[in-house]
Amino acid sequence: MYEGKSHSLFAKYAVPQMIGLLFNSVYMIVDGVFIGNRLGRDAMAAAAVSVPLVEILIALSMAVATGAGVMISSHLGQGEKDKARNIFSLSVLCTAVMGVLICVLGNIFLHPLAELLGSTPAIHDEAISYMWYIVTFSPFLLFSFLLSGLVRNDNRPKLAMFALMFGSVSNIILDYVFMYPLNMGIAGAALATALGPIFSVLIMLPHFLFKRGDLYLTKFKFKWRNLCSVYVFGFPSFIMEFTIGIITFVYNFAIVHYGFGEIGLAAYLVIGYLMLIILTLFLGMAQGLQPVFSYFMGTGEEKRSKDLLHFSIKIFLALGILCYILIIFFSRGFFSIFNPGDTELINFMESKSLPYFSGFFLAGFNILMISYWQANEQTSKALAVSLSRSVIWPPIMIAVFPLILGSEAVWVCHSASEAFTAITAVILLVLMKKAKKDLHSKI
C-alpha cells in the first residue's frame, strides 16, 4: 500500500496535503485582503477576533480526524478493514455531535464569546457580524477537515487536496461577489468563508457514500473505549492546531495590554496570516505523513519509518529557513496587499514580523515530531511537545520577556517558545535512544 523510498512517499502523501491545507488557509487570508482594501483597519481588527475561534474549530476537527486516522491506518496495516470502518463511522458521529453543539451554544453565547476573544467596543458590532456566520456554519468546517484527513488515510491524498483547493477558490470568488457587487460588508466576507467548506465536503462525500475505498459508513457497536482512544490519540493534534488559536488569543490580549491598540490588532491579523501560511506548510506535510507512519507501525516496518522521519526532518528545517529568508526580503510586498494606502500600518507590520518569525524554522521540526510520535501511539511524547509550544512556553514568554526587555519584546515571544519546544523534543529523542541502547545491552 505504501511502497517506495522515503522521498517518493514524502512526495505522494506530504506534498498533496500541504498544498490542500495551504489553499484552505487562503479562506481567512483572502478575507483579510478584501476586508482591508474594502473596509479598512477597524474591520480587519474585527475579523482578527474570529481567528482564534476558527483555529479552535479546526483543532477540534483535527483531533477526531487524526485520532481516528492513527487507529484506521494501524488497522488497515494489520488487514482489519471492519475495525477501520467502525472507527470511521464513530468519527463521523463524534464530529456531527460536536458541530451541532458548537452551532447552538455558539449562537447563544455569541456576545460574551466575542468579548472573551478580544473584541473592543469600537469593533464589537462588526466582530459579532463576522462570528455569527462562522459559528452557524461550523459543522461544515468540522466535516471538511475530518473528511480530508480520512480520505487521505483511505489512500486518496489527491482527492483531499482537490477538495480543499476547490473550497478555497470558491471562497475567493464569493468574497468578491459578496463584498463588491452585493456590497454586504464584513458579513459578506464571513459568508464566503462559511460557504467554502460546504463545497469541499460535497466533493469528498461521494468517495465514502459510494464505497470507493476501504472506508464507508457502517453499523457499529458504540464502545467508550474506542471513543476515548480516538480523542487520546488525537489530543496532541488538537493541541498542535489549537496552538494557533491559543497564541492568537494570548497575543491579542498582550497587544491590547501593552498599548499597541487597534493598529496592533490589525497588524497581528496580517502577521497571523503569514504565520498561518508557514504553519500550514508544516502541518499539511506532517498530517500527510501520519497515515504512512501509522501504517508502518501496524506492519512493524520500523526501519522504513525511521528513514522517512530522518528525510522529513531535513526537508522541514530547510523549508523553515527558506521561509524566513523570504520574509526578510518580501514581507513588505505581502503586507501591502491588505491595506496598500496605510503606510503606517505596513511599516509597523514589517518591523514586527522579523523578530516574530526569527525562530520559526524550528516550528516545522516540532510539528513533525508531534505527528511522528502521535502516529506511533507514543502519545505522552507528542503531548509533551504539543503542550510546550502552546500552553507552557508562549504564556511564560509573553509574561516574562516584556517585563524584562520592554513591551517590544512581546513580538519575539513566539519564536522563543518554538526554540524551547525544540530543545524539549531533542531531549525526548536523546532519552529514547538511550533507553533503546540500555534495553539492547541487557538483552
C-alpha positions as CSV (number, residue, x, y, z in Angstrom):
1,M,0.0,0.0,0.0
2,Y,2.8,2.4,0.9
3,E,5.5,1.3,-1.5
4,G,8.6,3.3,-2.5
5,K,11.5,5.1,-0.8
6,S,11.3,8.0,1.6
7,H,11.4,10.8,-1.0
8,S,8.6,9.2,-3.1
9,L,6.4,8.6,-0.1
10,F,7.0,12.2,1.0
11,A,6.1,13.5,-2.4
12,K,3.0,11.3,-2.6
13,Y,1.5,12.0,0.8
14,A,3.1,15.0,2.4
15,V,3.0,17.4,-0.6
16,P,-0.6,17.0,-1.7
17,Q,-1.9,17.5,1.9
18,M,0.4,20.5,2.3
19,I,-1.0,22.1,-0.9
20,G,-4.6,21.3,0.1
21,L,-4.2,22.9,3.5
22,L,-2.3,25.8,2.1
23,F,-5.1,26.6,-0.2
24,N,-7.5,26.1,2.7
25,S,-5.7,28.7,4.7
26,V,-6.5,31.1,1.9
27,Y,-10.0,31.2,3.4
28,M,-9.0,33.7,6.1
29,I,-6.2,35.4,4.2
30,V,-8.4,36.3,1.2
31,D,-10.9,37.7,3.7
32,G,-8.2,39.9,5.1
33,V,-7.2,41.2,1.7
34,F,-10.8,42.1,0.8
35,I,-11.7,43.5,4.2
36,G,-8.5,45.6,4.3
37,N,-9.0,47.0,0.9
38,R,-12.7,47.4,1.1
39,L,-13.4,48.3,4.7
40,G,-10.2,49.4,6.3
41,R,-8.2,48.9,9.6
42,D,-11.0,48.6,12.1
43,A,-12.8,45.9,10.1
44,M,-9.5,44.0,9.9
45,A,-9.3,44.2,13.7
46,A,-12.9,42.9,13.9
47,A,-12.1,39.9,11.7
48,A,-9.0,39.2,13.9
49,V,-11.3,38.5,16.8
50,S,-12.7,35.4,15.0
51,V,-9.3,33.9,14.1
52,P,-8.8,32.1,17.4
53,L,-12.4,30.7,17.1
54,V,-11.7,29.3,13.6
55,E,-8.5,27.7,14.8
56,I,-10.2,26.1,17.7
57,L,-12.9,24.7,15.4
58,I,-10.2,23.3,13.1
59,A,-8.3,21.9,16.2
60,L,-11.5,20.0,17.3
61,S,-11.9,18.5,13.9
62,M,-8.3,17.6,13.6
63,A,-8.4,15.9,17.0
64,V,-11.0,13.4,15.7
65,A,-9.5,13.2,12.2
66,T,-6.0,12.4,13.4
67,G,-7.0,10.2,16.3
68,A,-9.3,8.1,14.1
69,G,-6.7,8.2,11.3
70,V,-4.0,6.7,13.6
71,M,-6.3,3.9,14.5
72,I,-7.6,3.4,11.0
73,S,-4.2,3.2,9.4
74,S,-3.0,0.8,12.0
75,H,-6.0,-1.5,11.5
76,L,-5.5,-1.3,7.7
77,G,-1.9,-2.2,8.2
78,Q,-3.0,-5.3,10.0
79,G,-5.7,-6.1,7.5
80,E,-8.5,-5.3,9.9
81,K,-10.8,-3.5,7.5
82,D,-14.0,-3.9,9.5
83,K,-12.4,-2.4,12.6
84,A,-11.2,0.5,10.4
85,R,-14.7,1.1,9.2
86,N,-16.1,1.1,12.7
87,I,-13.7,3.8,13.7
88,F,-14.5,5.8,10.6
89,S,-18.3,5.7,11.5
90,L,-17.5,6.6,15.1
91,S,-15.5,9.6,14.0
92,V,-18.4,10.9,11.8
93,L,-20.8,10.6,14.7
94,C,-18.4,12.5,17.0
95,T,-18.0,15.3,14.5
96,A,-21.7,15.6,13.9
97,V,-22.4,15.9,17.6
98,M,-19.6,18.5,18.1
99,G,-20.9,20.5,15.1
100,V,-24.5,20.7,16.5
101,L,-23.3,21.7,20.0
102,I,-21.0,24.4,18.7
103,C,-23.6,25.9,16.4
104,V,-26.3,26.0,19.2
105,L,-24.1,27.1,22.1
106,G,-22.1,29.5,20.0
107,N,-25.1,31.4,18.9
108,I,-26.5,31.5,22.5
109,F,-23.2,33.0,23.9
110,L,-22.1,34.9,20.8
111,H,-21.6,38.3,22.5
112,P,-19.7,37.2,25.6
113,L,-17.6,34.9,23.3
114,A,-16.6,37.9,21.1
115,E,-15.6,39.9,24.2
116,L,-13.6,36.9,25.5
117,L,-11.7,36.7,22.2
118,G,-10.6,40.4,22.4
119,S,-13.4,42.4,20.9
120,T,-13.3,46.1,21.9
121,P,-16.4,48.5,21.9
122,A,-15.2,50.2,18.7
123,I,-15.3,46.9,16.7
124,H,-17.8,44.8,18.6
125,D,-20.7,45.0,16.1
126,E,-18.6,44.1,13.1
127,A,-16.9,41.3,15.1
128,I,-20.3,39.8,16.0
129,S,-21.5,40.0,12.4
130,Y,-18.4,38.1,11.3
131,M,-18.6,35.5,14.1
132,W,-22.3,34.7,13.5
133,Y,-21.5,33.1,10.1
134,I,-18.5,31.2,11.4
135,V,-20.5,29.7,14.4
136,T,-23.6,28.9,12.4
137,F,-21.8,27.1,9.6
138,S,-19.2,25.4,11.9
139,P,-20.5,21.8,11.3
140,F,-19.3,22.1,7.6
141,L,-15.9,23.4,8.6
142,L,-15.5,20.5,11.0
143,F,-16.5,17.9,8.4
144,S,-14.3,19.4,5.7
145,F,-11.2,18.8,7.9
146,L,-12.4,15.4,9.1
147,L,-13.1,14.0,5.6
148,S,-9.9,15.5,4.1
149,G,-8.0,13.6,6.8
150,L,-9.8,10.3,6.5
151,V,-9.9,10.3,2.7
152,R,-6.1,10.7,2.9
153,N,-6.0,7.7,5.3
154,D,-8.0,5.8,2.6
155,N,-5.1,6.3,0.2
156,R,-6.7,9.2,-1.8
157,P,-4.4,12.2,-0.9
158,K,-5.0,14.0,-4.2
159,L,-8.8,13.9,-3.7
160,A,-8.3,15.6,-0.3
161,M,-6.0,18.2,-1.9
162,F,-8.5,19.0,-4.7
163,A,-11.5,19.3,-2.3
164,L,-9.7,21.8,-0.1
165,M,-8.4,23.7,-3.1
166,F,-11.8,24.0,-4.6
167,G,-13.2,25.3,-1.4
168,S,-10.6,28.0,-1.3
169,V,-11.1,29.1,-4.9
170,S,-14.9,29.3,-4.3
171,N,-14.1,31.5,-1.3
172,I,-12.1,33.9,-3.4
173,I,-14.8,34.2,-6.0
174,L,-17.6,34.6,-3.3
175,D,-15.5,37.2,-1.4
176,Y,-15.5,39.4,-4.5
177,V,-19.2,38.8,-5.3
178,F,-20.5,39.4,-1.7
179,M,-18.3,42.4,-0.9
180,Y,-18.3,44.4,-4.2
181,P,-21.3,43.8,-6.4
182,L,-23.6,42.9,-3.5
183,N,-21.9,45.3,-1.0
184,M,-22.5,43.1,2.0
185,G,-19.6,44.4,4.0
186,I,-17.8,42.2,6.6
187,A,-20.8,39.9,6.7
188,G,-20.1,39.1,3.0
189,A,-16.5,38.1,3.8
190,A,-17.7,35.9,6.6
191,L,-20.4,34.2,4.5
192,A,-17.9,33.4,1.8
193,T,-15.6,31.8,4.4
194,A,-18.5,29.8,5.8
195,L,-19.6,28.5,2.3
196,G,-16.2,27.3,1.2
197,P,-16.1,24.1,3.4
198,I,-19.5,23.1,2.1
199,F,-18.1,22.7,-1.4
200,S,-15.1,20.7,0.0
201,V,-17.5,18.3,1.8
202,L,-19.7,17.8,-1.3
203,I,-16.6,16.8,-3.3
204,M,-15.4,14.3,-0.8
205,L,-18.7,12.7,0.3
206,P,-19.1,10.5,-2.9
207,H,-15.9,8.7,-2.1
208,F,-17.4,7.4,1.2
209,L,-21.1,7.2,0.1
210,F,-20.3,5.1,-3.0
211,K,-17.7,2.9,-1.2
212,R,-14.8,3.8,-3.5
213,G,-12.2,2.8,-0.9
214,D,-11.9,0.8,2.3
215,L,-13.8,3.3,4.4
216,Y,-17.5,3.9,4.5
217,L,-20.3,4.2,7.0
218,T,-21.4,1.0,8.6
219,K,-23.4,-0.1,11.6
220,F,-21.2,-0.4,14.6
221,K,-21.4,-1.1,18.3
222,F,-20.6,2.0,20.3
223,K,-17.7,1.4,22.7
224,W,-16.5,4.0,25.1
225,R,-13.0,2.5,24.8
226,N,-12.9,3.4,21.1
227,L,-14.2,6.9,21.7
228,C,-11.6,7.5,24.3
229,S,-8.9,6.1,22.1
230,V,-9.9,8.5,19.2
231,Y,-9.6,11.5,21.5
232,V,-6.4,10.3,23.3
233,F,-4.6,9.6,20.0
234,G,-6.0,12.9,18.6
235,F,-5.3,15.1,21.6
236,P,-1.7,16.1,20.6
237,S,-3.1,17.0,17.1
238,F,-5.8,19.1,18.8
239,I,-3.1,20.9,20.9
240,M,-0.9,21.3,17.8
241,E,-3.7,23.0,15.8
242,F,-5.1,24.7,18.9
243,T,-1.7,26.3,19.4
244,I,-2.5,28.8,16.6
245,G,-5.8,29.8,18.4
246,I,-4.2,29.9,21.8
247,I,-1.2,32.0,20.6
248,T,-3.5,34.3,18.7
249,F,-5.7,34.8,21.8
250,V,-2.7,35.4,24.0
251,Y,-1.2,37.8,21.6
252,N,-4.5,39.7,21.1
253,F,-4.7,40.2,24.8
254,A,-1.0,41.1,25.1
255,I,-1.2,43.6,22.2
256,V,-4.0,45.5,23.9
257,H,-2.4,45.2,27.4
258,Y,0.9,46.6,26.2
259,G,-0.7,49.6,24.5
260,F,-0.4,48.7,20.8
261,G,-4.2,49.2,20.4
262,E,-6.2,48.8,17.1
263,I,-3.1,49.2,14.9
264,G,-1.5,46.3,16.9
265,L,-4.6,44.1,16.4
266,A,-4.8,44.9,12.7
267,A,-1.1,44.3,12.3
268,Y,-1.2,41.0,14.1
269,L,-4.1,39.8,12.0
270,V,-1.9,40.1,8.9
271,I,1.2,38.8,10.7
272,G,-1.1,35.9,11.8
273,Y,-2.0,35.3,8.2
274,L,1.7,34.9,7.3
275,M,2.1,32.7,10.4
276,L,-0.8,30.6,9.2
277,I,0.8,30.1,5.8
278,I,4.1,28.9,7.3
279,L,2.5,26.7,9.9
280,T,0.1,25.3,7.3
281,L,3.1,24.1,5.2
282,F,4.4,22.2,8.2
283,L,1.0,21.0,9.4
284,G,0.0,19.8,6.0
285,M,3.2,17.8,5.4
286,A,3.0,16.3,8.9
287,Q,-0.6,15.3,8.5
288,G,0.2,13.9,5.1
289,L,2.9,11.7,6.6
290,Q,0.7,10.5,9.6
291,P,-1.0,7.6,7.8
292,V,2.3,6.4,6.4
293,F,3.9,6.4,9.9
294,S,0.8,4.7,11.4
295,Y,0.8,2.0,8.6
296,F,4.5,1.3,9.2
297,M,3.7,0.9,12.9
298,G,0.9,-1.6,12.1
299,T,3.2,-3.6,9.8
300,G,6.2,-3.4,12.1
301,E,8.5,-1.7,9.5
302,E,10.5,0.4,12.0
303,K,13.5,1.0,9.7
304,R,11.4,2.5,6.9
305,S,9.6,4.7,9.5
306,K,12.9,6.0,10.8
307,D,14.3,6.6,7.3
308,L,11.2,8.6,6.4
309,L,11.5,10.6,9.7
310,H,15.2,11.5,9.1
311,F,14.5,12.5,5.5
312,S,11.5,14.6,6.6
313,I,13.4,16.4,9.3
314,K,15.9,17.7,6.7
315,I,13.1,18.9,4.5
316,F,11.2,20.6,7.3
317,L,14.3,22.5,8.6
318,A,15.3,23.6,5.1
319,L,11.8,24.8,4.3
320,G,11.7,26.8,7.6
321,I,15.0,28.6,6.8
322,L,13.8,29.4,3.3
323,C,10.5,30.9,4.7
324,Y,12.4,33.2,6.9
325,I,14.7,34.4,4.1
326,L,11.6,35.1,2.0
327,I,10.1,37.1,4.9
328,I,13.2,39.2,5.2
329,F,13.1,40.3,1.5
330,F,9.5,40.1,0.6
331,S,7.3,40.6,3.6
332,R,6.6,44.3,2.8
333,G,5.1,43.3,-0.5
334,F,2.9,40.7,1.2
335,F,1.7,43.2,3.9
336,S,1.0,45.9,1.2
337,I,-1.7,43.7,-0.4
338,F,-4.0,44.0,2.6
339,N,-4.1,47.8,3.0
340,P,-1.9,49.5,0.4
341,G,-2.8,53.0,1.4
342,D,-1.9,52.7,5.1
343,T,1.8,53.2,5.2
344,E,1.9,53.5,9.0
345,L,0.3,50.0,9.3
346,I,2.6,48.5,6.7
347,N,5.8,49.9,8.4
348,F,4.5,48.6,11.7
349,M,3.9,45.1,10.4
350,E,7.2,44.9,8.6
351,S,9.2,46.0,11.7
352,K,7.4,43.5,14.0
353,S,7.5,40.5,11.6
354,L,11.3,40.0,11.6
355,P,11.6,39.3,15.4
356,Y,8.2,37.4,15.4
357,F,9.4,34.8,12.8
358,S,13.1,34.6,13.8
359,G,12.7,31.1,15.3
360,F,10.0,29.7,13.1
361,F,12.4,27.4,11.2
362,L,12.2,25.2,14.4
363,A,8.4,25.1,14.3
364,G,8.4,22.5,11.5
365,F,10.7,20.2,13.4
366,N,8.4,20.4,16.5
367,I,5.3,19.8,14.4
368,L,6.9,16.8,12.6
369,M,7.9,15.2,15.9
370,I,4.4,15.6,17.3
371,S,2.9,13.9,14.2
372,Y,5.5,11.1,14.3
373,W,5.1,10.2,17.9
374,Q,1.3,10.5,17.6
375,A,1.3,8.2,14.6
376,N,3.3,5.6,16.5
377,E,0.9,5.9,19.5
378,Q,3.6,7.4,21.8
379,T,1.0,9.9,22.9
380,S,2.8,11.2,26.0
381,K,5.8,12.4,24.0
382,A,3.6,14.0,21.3
383,L,1.6,15.7,24.1
384,A,4.7,17.0,25.9
385,V,5.8,18.8,22.7
386,S,2.3,20.0,21.9
387,L,1.8,21.5,25.3
388,S,5.3,23.0,25.3
389,R,4.5,25.1,22.1
390,S,1.0,26.1,23.2
391,V,0.1,26.4,26.9
392,I,3.5,26.2,28.5
393,W,6.1,28.4,26.8
394,P,4.1,31.1,24.9
395,P,2.3,32.4,28.0
396,I,5.5,32.2,30.1
397,M,7.4,34.1,27.4
398,I,4.7,36.8,27.0
399,A,4.5,37.2,30.7
400,V,8.3,37.4,31.3
401,F,10.0,38.9,28.3
402,P,8.2,42.2,28.1
403,L,8.7,42.8,31.9
404,I,12.5,42.3,31.5
405,L,13.1,43.7,28.0
406,G,10.2,46.1,27.5
407,S,6.9,45.9,25.6
408,E,8.6,45.4,22.2
409,A,9.9,42.1,23.3
410,V,6.3,40.7,23.0
411,W,7.0,40.2,19.3
412,V,9.8,37.7,19.8
413,C,8.0,35.5,22.3
414,H,6.5,33.1,19.8
415,S,9.9,32.3,18.2
416,A,11.4,31.9,21.7
417,S,8.7,29.4,22.5
418,E,9.4,27.3,19.4
419,A,13.1,27.3,20.4
420,F,12.4,26.0,23.9
421,T,10.0,23.4,22.5
422,A,12.6,22.2,20.0
423,I,15.0,21.7,22.9
424,T,12.3,19.6,24.7
425,A,11.8,17.5,21.6
426,V,15.6,16.8,21.2
427,I,15.8,15.8,24.9
428,L,13.0,13.3,24.4
429,L,14.8,11.9,21.3
430,V,18.0,11.5,23.2
431,L,16.2,9.8,26.1
432,M,14.5,7.4,23.6
433,K,17.8,6.4,22.0
434,K,19.4,5.9,25.4
435,A,16.5,3.7,26.6
436,K,16.8,1.6,23.5
437,K,20.6,1.2,23.9
438,D,20.1,0.2,27.5
439,L,17.5,-2.4,26.5
440,H,19.7,-3.9,23.8
441,S,22.7,-4.1,26.2
442,K,20.6,-6.0,28.7
443,I,19.4,-8.4,26.0
